[in-house]
Amino acid sequence: MKINKSDKAASGFFRRILFQYKRGKGHLVPYVWNRIRWHIFPRLHWAGSYPDHVDLELSSSCNMTCPMCYTVTERFKQSVPHLNMDFTLFQKIVDELALHNVYSVRLSWRGEPTLNKHFMDCVRYAKQKGIKEVDSLTNALRLTPEMFAELVDLQMDWLTISFDGTGETYEKIRKPAKFDEMVAKIGKYSEIKKGKKSSKPVMRIQGVWPAISENPEPFFDTFEPIADEVSVNSLLDYLHNDQDIRYIPNFTCPVPFQRMVIGSDGRVFMCINDELGREPVGDVNNQSVYDVWNGEPMQRIRNIHMQQKGYETLETCKVCYQPREIVKVPHRVGSRVIYLDDLVGRAQVVGT
């Protein structure tokens, strides 16, 4: 089974290991077991009675208009309802997940989760219910140091902060955020963790490579002292303009065997890469997580991938980056080399 991954940890092997240790700290045995299930079970075509992980979209709206993001496209605006997840629905979902020992939840997907007024309530509720790993991805514009201090107290497990470029480049991509103010804020997060003698939430800074490619050293010099890990992503064609797509022979996707993604309106989708909501597989407003995970639509999708043919008949899989052939392209950052995935035969037409 070949799997393409877009993000690459770029802070070095030992920091990567330390990041994973801190991420599982407090429940290391369940964490190790979860990692075994995560990587091995899909290869055996085992899905289990429940997913190992659930993505819960707290908001499908965003407070930024980053030019490389699908949320700024007309297709997204017309296809996706801009909603915040109802807290009562969130509680219903988490109650079921906790009862059946689902290991982890991510409180984000397409939009900015802190736009949901219950963001902190959701973290608190999931941790109190016993979900072992709770994480989120944010642009941090609305995440105040006071909120972060509470996340430390709640022992949220990890937090990815999207941060593209430095100086004017960052401000152009991530407006209305200001570079110096945001760096100072993230530095304050680090100080809060140190002051509370806590390793959690483990912080990852994540950005797209083109935003730093001309001079990457300042990006790493800025964030490696104040974050647990720095990662960079290839700029994927979320607009689906790529031509001459080459698919991996005998590809089986692990995602239908690992995780479930639930949109802010309660509809369930086949994959985190179905950002336009093309193929709903259920609705937790009137179904249980169990019924959706074991229902006919998900079983059909798994069977297609188990047969290792026909996945291109699924609209979401057809345009996904994971089943495409890749080439590893080296990029030098100071004395180190980072290998990023790019698509074989990729036409350079990614744009706004």
RAUR-V114475 format. One record per backbone hydrogen bond with DSSP energy under -1.0 kcal/mol. CO is the residue of the C=O (numbers start at 0). NH is the residue of the N-H. Records with the same first field share a line. If there is no record, write none. Layout:
BEGIN
CO: NH / NH
END
This chain:
BEGIN
5: 233
7: 231
11: 15
12: 16
13: 17
14: 18
15: 19
16: 20
17: 21
18: 22
19: 23
23: 26
26: 30
27: 31
28: 32
29: 33
30: 34
31: 35
32: 36
33: 37
34: 38
35: 39
36: 40
39: 43
40: 45
51: 103
52: 259
53: 105
54: 261
55: 57
57: 84
58: 110
60: 111
65: 68
68: 71
69: 72
72: 76
73: 77
74: 78
75: 79
80: 82
82: 59
85: 89
86: 90
87: 91
88: 92
89: 93
90: 94
91: 95
92: 96
93: 97
94: 98
95: 99
96: 101
97: 100
102: 132
103: 53
104: 134
105: 55 / 107
111: 114
112: 115
115: 118
117: 121
118: 122
119: 123
120: 124
121: 125
122: 126
123: 127
124: 128
125: 130
126: 129
132: 104
133: 156 / 157
134: 106
135: 159
137: 161
141: 143
143: 147
144: 148
145: 149
146: 150
147: 151
148: 152
149: 153
150: 155
151: 154
156: 201
157: 135
158: 203
159: 137
160: 205
165: 168
166: 170
167: 171
168: 172
169: 173
173: 176
177: 181
178: 182
179: 183
180: 184
181: 185
182: 186
183: 187
184: 188
185: 189
186: 190
187: 191
188: 192
189: 193
190: 194
191: 195
192: 197
193: 196
201: 158
202: 227 / 228
203: 160
204: 230
205: 162
206: 232
207: 210
208: 211 / 212
215: 219
216: 220
217: 221
218: 222
219: 223
222: 225 / 226
228: 204
229: 9
230: 206
231: 7
232: 208
233: 235
235: 237
236: 239
245: 324
253: 256
254: 257 / 258
257: 51 / 52
259: 54
260: 268
261: 56
262: 265
265: 283
266: 262
267: 280 / 281
270: 273
272: 274
273: 276
278: 269
281: 267
282: 285
287: 291
288: 292
289: 293
291: 294
294: 298
295: 299
296: 300
297: 301
298: 302
299: 303
300: 304
301: 305
302: 306
303: 308
309: 312
310: 313
313: 317
314: 318
320: 323
322: 247
324: 343
326: 341
328: 339
330: 337
332: 335
335: 332
337: 330
339: 328
341: 326
342: 345
346: 348
END
